[in-house]
């Protein structure tokens, strides 16, 4: 740990030197120069009419979610209760009964058909519980997208964007089920018991089994590259940048001692992140399964308090959401424009189809892949359907929605949400600041795990490779806090959405494998219930 801290401190002279010349502007300009072409490609808009332009990346996300919803017969609705029961541990006994041999990494030597390095971990089922896997994944999704992202959606698309965010959340539940089931099915267990999983593995191994060996390897490599970029961008720089924006605001804005000195905040966060991520997924899960429920509870309770205080306005807010979804007034793009705003922000919020969450879910203790897919169903529901809807209702009821405010950026959006809460709870901006920093912190440590998994897939699993990534990740925390938001948010969005392309191709091709696992697991549940009735 001391080596990481020393490395971060060695970066300090550069920061101080750059600060004399305006570090924020320099970093943002350089960052924009190097990443602008990629951002333009990912967010290329297809023009349907003068007022309707749609990002091409939304098509595979929306169409894929619709396909999975119908292919699995609305599992996003029918499987909700079962998902909750699995998280509660009702069906844990099904895992204890299974005699399951885990897969091990490639390149190991065998003795009598067995791997000597993994004899002591044979039967090893994973590293974390269903609940911990869920909170580890939620910590990367429930966060700033629920606060700033919702504000942007309703500010550009009006109240009606909320309706389409909810629809996108429900559809995303089916996609999340598919990718997290595959994550567990094709994971590998290292010689020390460490779990390696995610799209890199199910794209390569799953597609190879279907006769698409070359395609699988190419898609796996592409995903890994994008995931590393996403971990540095949306999972790191974007998070710390927005957290700093709010901290700076509540400590005096332009008069704040932190004004123009985001690197100071960045170094503090980098050290804290470094301390946690050295411990791997077990340490991350132990942190997130405490932080996530706590911070979500604070945020949701504050929203509920406001809704209770202004209960007489809730009906009107839902009417505005319904009317705005189908008959928006004065909003560029009409219904399609509102729909796109809702789907775009929901996708960025819950990451269904991106593939990132399957990396965290892969580490779960289970022998039944579909069981974790069911647990993952809850992610978009909690993240988008519940938390995002509450944020939107607070914004609408407190009058902090100005349709067609397309000039709003994320920095302004997070302050808009803070203002909305402060209009009813005057001291809440300070509590929200703590929550935002916690959201950002938990997202960063989870995304560091995602990025490291992709990094190790490309460069190997040695300790040197591991520490190289983790030190680099911590340095990007400092860069993210110091850079202005423009280039950071563009790169963040682009990298995360780019992960969707190889992942969605694999999900469609491997959907039949998921159906097999689902039938197998539901059969076990039915048999278990019958035993209970006979007993």
C-alpha positions in Angstrom: 0.0 0.0 0.0 2.8 2.4 0.9 4.2 2.0 -2.7 0.9 3.2 -4.2 0.9 6.2 -1.8 4.5 7.1 -2.7 3.7 6.8 -6.4 0.7 9.1 -6.0 2.9 11.6 -4.1 5.5 11.5 -6.8 2.9 12.7 -9.2 2.4 15.8 -7.1 5.2 17.9 -8.6 3.7 17.5 -12.0 0.3 18.6 -10.7 1.8 21.7 -8.9 3.7 22.6 -12.1 0.6 22.2 -14.2 -1.5 24.2 -11.7 0.6 27.3 -12.3 -0.5 27.2 -15.9 -4.1 26.3 -15.3 -4.3 22.5 -14.8 -8.1 22.2 -15.4 -7.9 23.9 -18.8 -4.8 22.1 -20.0 -6.0 18.6 -19.0 -9.4 19.1 -20.5 -8.0 20.5 -23.8 -5.4 17.7 -24.1 -8.0 15.1 -23.2 -10.4 16.4 -25.7 -7.8 16.5 -28.5 -7.0 12.9 -28.1 -10.4 11.5 -27.5 -12.7 13.7 -29.7 -12.7 11.5 -32.8 -13.8 8.4 -30.8 -16.6 10.4 -29.0 -17.9 11.6 -32.4 -18.0 8.1 -33.8 -19.8 6.5 -30.8 -22.3 9.3 -30.6 -22.9 9.7 -34.3 -26.6 10.7 -34.8 -28.9 9.3 -37.5 -31.1 12.1 -38.7 -34.8 11.0 -39.2 -36.2 14.5 -39.6 -35.2 18.1 -39.0 -36.0 17.8 -35.2 -35.3 14.1 -34.7 -31.8 12.7 -34.4 -31.1 9.4 -32.7 -27.8 8.0 -31.5 -27.1 4.8 -33.4 -25.8 3.1 -30.2 -29.3 3.2 -28.7 -30.8 0.9 -31.4 -28.9 -2.3 -30.3 -29.6 -1.5 -26.7 -33.4 -1.0 -27.1 -33.9 -3.7 -29.7 -31.8 -6.2 -27.7 -33.8 -5.5 -24.5 -37.0 -6.0 -26.4 -35.8 -9.2 -27.8 -34.7 -10.6 -24.5 -38.0 -9.5 -22.8 -40.1 -11.5 -25.3 -37.6 -14.4 -25.7 -37.7 -15.1 -22.0 -41.4 -14.5 -21.7 -41.3 -11.3 -19.6 -38.9 -12.7 -17.1 -38.4 -9.1 -16.0 -41.9 -9.1 -14.5 -42.5 -12.8 -13.7 -39.1 -13.4 -12.1 -39.1 -10.4 -9.7 -40.4 -12.3 -6.6 -38.1 -15.2 -7.2 -35.2 -12.8 -7.5 -35.9 -11.3 -4.0 -36.2 -14.8 -2.5 -32.8 -15.8 -4.0 -31.2 -12.7 -2.5 -32.8 -13.5 0.9 -31.1 -17.0 0.7 -34.2 -19.1 0.3 -32.7 -21.3 -2.3 -29.1 -21.4 -1.0 -29.5 -25.1 -0.2 -29.7 -25.9 -4.0 -26.0 -24.9 -4.3 -24.9 -27.0 -1.3 -26.4 -30.1 -3.0 -24.5 -29.7 -6.3 -21.3 -31.6 -7.0 -19.9 -29.1 -9.4 -16.4 -29.0 -10.9 -15.2 -25.5 -11.6 -13.3 -24.5 -14.7 -9.7 -23.4 -14.3 -7.5 -21.0 -16.2 -5.9 -21.9 -19.5 -2.2 -22.7 -19.5 -2.1 -24.7 -16.3 -0.4 -28.2 -16.2 -2.5 -31.3 -15.3 -1.6 -34.3 -13.2 -3.8 -37.4 -13.9 -6.3 -35.1 -15.6 -6.4 -32.7 -12.6 -4.9 -29.3 -11.9 -2.6 -29.6 -8.9 -2.8 -25.9 -8.2 -6.6 -26.0 -7.7 -7.0 -29.2 -5.8 -7.5 -27.2 -2.6 -10.2 -25.0 -4.3 -12.1 -27.7 -6.1 -15.8 -27.3 -5.4 -15.0 -23.6 -4.8 -18.2 -21.8 -5.7 -17.1 -18.2 -5.8 -15.9 -15.4 -3.6 -19.0 -13.4 -2.5 -22.7 -14.0 -1.6 -25.7 -13.1 -3.8 -26.3 -10.0 -1.7 -22.7 -8.9 -1.9 -22.5 -9.5 -5.7 -25.7 -7.4 -6.1 -24.4 -4.5 -3.9 -21.0 -4.6 -5.6 -22.7 -4.3 -9.0 -25.3 -1.7 -7.7 -22.4 0.4 -6.3 -21.2 0.9 -9.9 -24.7 1.8 -11.2 -26.7 3.4 -8.4 -24.9 6.8 -8.2 -24.4 10.0 -10.0 -26.5 8.9 -13.0 -29.5 8.8 -10.7 -28.9 12.3 -9.5 -27.5 14.3 -12.4 -28.6 12.0 -15.2 -32.3 12.3 -14.2 -32.1 16.0 -13.9 -30.7 16.2 -17.5 -33.3 13.9 -18.8 -36.3 15.9 -17.4 -34.7 19.2 -18.2 -34.2 18.4 -21.9 -37.1 16.0 -22.4 -39.5 17.3 -19.8 -41.5 15.2 -17.2 -42.4 12.7 -19.9 -38.8 11.5 -20.1 -39.4 9.8 -16.7 -41.9 7.4 -18.2 -39.4 6.2 -20.8 -36.7 5.9 -18.2 -39.1 3.5 -16.3 -39.8 1.5 -19.5 -36.1 1.3 -20.2 -35.5 0.1 -16.7 -38.0 -2.7 -17.0 -36.6 -3.8 -20.4 -33.1 -3.6 -19.1 -33.9 -6.2 -16.4 -34.1 -8.9 -19.1 -30.8 -7.9 -20.6 -29.1 -7.9 -17.2 -30.5 -11.4 -16.5 -28.9 -12.7 -19.7 -25.4 -11.2 -19.3 -25.0 -12.1 -15.6 -26.2 -15.7 -16.2 -23.5 -16.0 -18.9 -20.9 -14.3 -16.6 -21.3 -17.1 -14.0 -21.6 -19.9 -16.6 -18.3 -19.1 -18.4 -16.2 -17.8 -15.5 -12.8 -19.2 -14.5 -11.3 -19.9 -11.1 -7.6 -19.0 -10.8 -5.1 -21.2 -8.9 -5.5 -19.1 -5.8 -9.3 -19.3 -5.9 -9.7 -15.8 -7.5 -12.7 -15.7 -9.8 -12.3 -14.3 -13.4 -15.4 -13.6 -15.3 -17.4 -11.2 -17.5 -18.0 -10.6 -21.2 -14.3 -11.3 -22.1 -14.8 -14.9 -21.0 -18.3 -15.7 -22.3 -17.6 -14.0 -25.6 -14.5 -16.1 -26.1 -15.5 -19.4 -24.6 -19.3 -19.3 -25.4 -18.9 -18.3 -29.0 -16.1 -20.8 -29.6 -18.4 -23.5 -28.4 -20.9 -22.4 -31.0 -18.3 -22.5 -33.8 -17.4 -18.8 -33.8 -13.9 -19.1 -32.4 -12.3 -16.1 -34.2 -15.3 -13.9 -33.8 -15.4 -14.7 -30.1 -11.7 -13.8 -29.6 -12.0 -10.5 -31.5 -15.1 -9.4 -29.6 -13.6 -10.4 -26.2 -10.5 -8.3 -26.9 -12.5 -5.3 -28.1 -14.7 -5.5 -25.0 -11.7 -5.7 -22.7 -10.1 -2.6 -24.3 -13.4 -0.6 -24.0 -13.9 -1.8 -20.5 -10.5 -0.6 -19.4 -11.3 2.8 -21.0 -14.7 2.8 -19.4 -13.1 2.1 -16.0 -10.8 5.1 -16.4 -13.6 7.3 -17.8 -17.2 6.7 -16.6 -16.1 4.6 -13.7 -13.5 6.9 -12.4 -12.9 10.4 -13.8 -16.6 11.1 -14.3 -17.4 10.0 -10.8 -14.7 12.0 -9.0 -15.3 15.0 -11.2 -19.0 15.3 -10.3 -18.3 14.6 -6.6 -15.7 17.4 -6.7 -18.2 19.8 -8.4 -20.7 19.4 -5.5 -18.0 19.6 -2.8 -16.7 22.7 -4.3 -20.2 24.2 -4.5 -21.2 23.5 -0.8 -17.8 24.8 0.4 -18.2 28.3 -1.2 -18.2 27.8 -5.0 -15.8 30.2 -6.6 -14.8 31.4 -3.1 -14.0 27.8 -2.0 -10.4 27.0 -1.1 -10.8 24.1 -3.6 -11.7 26.3 -6.5 -9.2 25.5 -9.3 -7.5 22.9 -7.1 -9.5 19.8 -7.9 -6.2 17.8 -7.8 -6.2 18.1 -4.0 -9.6 16.4 -3.7 -8.3 13.9 -6.3 -5.3 12.9 -4.3 -7.4 12.3 -1.2 -9.9 10.2 -3.1 -7.0 8.3 -4.9 -5.4 7.3 -1.6 -8.8 6.1 -0.2 -9.6 4.2 -3.4 -6.1 2.7 -3.4 -6.5 1.4 0.1 -9.7 -0.5 -0.8 -8.9 -1.9 -4.2 -5.7 -3.6 -3.1 -7.9 -6.1 -1.4 -9.7 -7.3 -4.5 -13.4 -8.2 -4.9 -13.8 -9.6 -1.3 -12.6 -6.3 0.1 -14.7 -4.3 -2.4 -17.8 -6.4 -1.5 -17.3 -5.9 2.2 -17.2 -2.1 1.6 -20.0 -1.9 -0.9 -22.5 -4.2 1.0 -22.3 -1.6 3.8 -22.0 1.7 1.8 -24.6 1.0 -0.9 -27.6 0.1 1.3 -26.8 3.0 3.6 -26.4 5.7 1.0 -29.3 4.5 -1.1 -31.5 4.5 2.1 -30.5 8.1 2.9 -31.2 9.3 -0.6 -34.5 7.4 -0.9 -35.7 8.5 2.6 -35.1 12.1 1.7 -37.0 11.7 -1.5 -39.9 9.9 0.3 -39.9 12.7 3.0 -40.4 15.4 0.3 -43.1 13.3 -1.5 -44.9 12.9 1.8 -44.7 16.6 2.6 -46.0 17.4 -0.9 -48.3 14.3 -1.2 -51.1 16.4 -2.8 -48.9 17.2 -5.8 -47.9 13.6 -6.5 -51.0 12.9 -8.7 -50.3 16.0 -10.8 -46.7 14.9 -11.2 -47.7 11.5 -12.6 -50.2 13.2 -14.9 -47.4 15.5 -16.2 -45.2 12.4 -16.7 -47.9 10.6 -18.7 -48.9 13.5 -20.8 -45.3 14.5 -21.4 -44.5 11.0 -22.6 -47.0 11.0 -25.4 -47.9 14.6 -26.1 -44.9 16.8 -25.2 -45.3 20.5 -25.8 -42.4 22.7 -27.0 -39.8 19.9 -26.9 -37.5 19.4 -29.8 -38.1 16.0 -31.4 -41.6 15.5 -29.9 -42.4 12.0 -28.5 -39.3 10.5 -30.1 -37.0 13.1 -28.6 -38.5 12.5 -25.1 -38.2 8.7 -25.5 -34.5 9.0 -26.6 -33.7 11.2 -23.6 -35.3 8.7 -21.3 -33.6 5.6 -22.8 -30.2 7.3 -23.1 -30.1 8.3 -19.4 -31.6 5.0 -18.2 -28.9 3.1 -20.2 -26.1 5.2 -18.6 -27.7 4.8 -15.2 -28.3 1.0 -15.0 -25.7 -0.2 -17.7 -28.0 -3.0 -18.9 -26.4 -4.4 -22.1 -23.0 -2.8 -21.4 -21.8 -6.0 -19.8 -19.9 -4.5 -16.9 -22.1 -5.8 -14.1 -21.6 -9.4 -15.2 -18.0 -9.1 -14.0 -19.0 -8.4 -10.4 -21.8 -11.0 -10.5 -19.3 -13.7 -11.8 -17.7 -13.8 -8.4 -20.9 -15.0 -6.6 -20.9 -18.2 -4.6 -23.2 -20.4 -6.7 -23.2 -23.4 -9.0 -26.3 -22.3 -10.8 -25.6 -19.5 -13.3 -29.3 -18.6 -13.7 -29.7 -17.9 -10.0 -27.3 -15.0 -10.3 -29.0 -13.8 -13.5 -32.2 -13.7 -11.4 -30.5 -11.6 -8.7 -29.2 -9.2 -11.4 -32.8 -8.6 -12.5 -33.1 -6.4 -9.4 -30.4 -4.1 -10.4 -32.2 -2.0 -13.1 -35.4 -2.2 -11.0 -33.7 -0.6 -8.0 -31.5 1.7 -9.9 -33.9 3.0 -12.6 -37.5 2.1 -11.7 -37.2 3.1 -8.1 -34.4 5.6 -7.5 -34.5 7.4 -10.8 -38.3 7.8 -10.6 -38.1 9.2 -7.1 -35.5 11.8 -8.2 -37.7 12.7 -11.2 -40.8 13.1 -8.9 -38.9 15.4 -6.5 -37.6 17.6 -9.5 -41.1 17.8 -11.0 -43.0 18.5 -7.7 -40.5 21.2 -6.6 -40.7 22.9 -10.0 -37.1 22.3 -11.0 -37.9 21.1 -14.5 -37.5 23.4 -17.5 -38.3 21.5 -20.7 -36.0 21.9 -23.7 -33.1 23.2 -21.5 -30.7 21.5 -23.8 -27.7 23.6 -22.7 -27.6 22.0 -19.3 -24.5 20.0 -18.5 -23.9 17.4 -15.8 -22.3 19.9 -13.4 -25.4 22.1 -13.5 -27.7 19.1 -13.3 -26.3 17.8 -10.0 -26.7 21.3 -8.6 -30.3 21.4 -9.9 -31.1 18.2 -8.0 -29.4 19.6 -4.9 -31.5 22.8 -5.2 -34.7 20.7 -5.6 -34.0 18.9 -2.3 -32.9 22.1 -0.5 -36.2 23.8 -1.4 -37.9 21.4 1.1 -35.0 20.3 3.3 -32.7 23.3 3.6 -29.7 21.4 5.0 -30.0 18.5 2.6 -27.3 19.7 0.2 -24.7 18.9 2.8 -26.1 15.4 3.3 -26.4 15.0 -0.5 -22.7 16.0 -0.8 -21.8 13.2 1.5 -24.0 10.8 -0.4 -22.6 11.9 -3.8 -19.0 11.4 -2.6 -20.0 7.9 -1.3 -21.8 7.2 -4.6 -18.7 8.2 -6.4 -16.3 6.3 -4.1 -18.3 3.0 -4.3 -18.6 3.4 -8.1 -14.9 3.9 -8.5 -13.9 0.9 -6.4 -16.3 -1.4 -8.3 -15.2 -0.1 -11.7 -11.6 -0.6 -10.7 -12.5 -4.3 -10.3 -14.2 -4.3 -13.7 -11.2 -2.6 -15.4 -8.7 -4.9 -13.6 -10.5 -8.0 -14.8 -10.3 -6.7 -18.4 -6.7 -5.6 -17.9 -5.7 -9.1 -16.6 -7.5 -10.7 -19.5 -5.3 -8.8 -21.9 -2.0 -8.7 -20.0 -2.0 -11.6 -17.6 -2.6 -12.2 -13.9 0.7 -11.5 -12.3 1.0 -9.2 -9.3 3.1 -6.7 -11.3 0.3 -6.5 -13.9 -2.3 -6.1 -11.1 -0.4 -3.2 -9.4 0.4 -1.5 -12.7 -3.4 -1.2 -13.4 -4.3 -0.2 -9.8 -1.7 2.6 -9.7 -2.7 3.8 -13.1 -6.4 3.8 -11.9 -5.5 5.9 -8.9 -3.6 8.4 -11.0 -6.7 8.8 -13.2 -8.7 9.7 -10.1 -6.4 12.8 -9.8 -6.8 13.6 -13.4 -10.6 13.3 -13.2 -10.9 15.7 -10.3 -8.6 18.3 -12.0 -10.1 18.2 -15.5 -13.1 20.3 -16.5 -16.3 18.2 -17.1 -16.7 18.6 -20.8 -14.2 16.2 -22.2 -14.5 13.8 -19.3 -18.2 13.3 -19.6 -18.0 12.9 -23.4 -15.3 10.3 -23.2 -17.0 8.5 -20.2 -20.3 8.1 -22.1 -18.5 7.0 -25.3 -16.4 4.3 -23.7 -19.2 2.8 -21.7 -21.6 2.7 -24.7 -18.8 1.3 -26.9 -18.6 -1.7 -24.6 -22.2 -2.5 -25.6 -21.3 -3.3 -29.2 -19.3 -6.6 -28.8 -21.3 -7.5 -25.7 -24.7 -7.3 -27.4 -23.6 -9.4 -30.3 -22.5 -12.1 -27.9 -25.7 -11.9 -25.8 -27.9 -12.5 -28.9 -25.9 -15.5 -30.1 -25.7 -17.0 -26.6 -29.3 -16.5 -25.6 -30.2 -20.2 -26.1 -27.5 -21.2 -23.6 -29.1 -18.9 -21.1 -32.5 -20.4 -21.7 -31.0 -23.9 -21.0 -29.6 -22.7 -17.7 -32.9 -21.0 -16.8 -34.9 -24.2 -17.4 -32.4 -26.2 -15.4 -32.6 -23.8 -12.4 -36.3 -23.4 -12.4 -36.6 -27.2 -12.5 -34.5 -27.4 -9.4 -36.7 -24.8 -7.7 -39.9 -26.7 -8.5 -38.4 -30.0 -7.2 -37.3 -28.1 -4.0 -40.8 -26.7 -3.4 -42.3 -30.2 -3.9 -40.0 -31.6 -1.3 -41.0 -28.9 1.1 -44.7 -29.7 0.6 -44.2 -33.4 1.1 -42.2 -32.8 4.3 
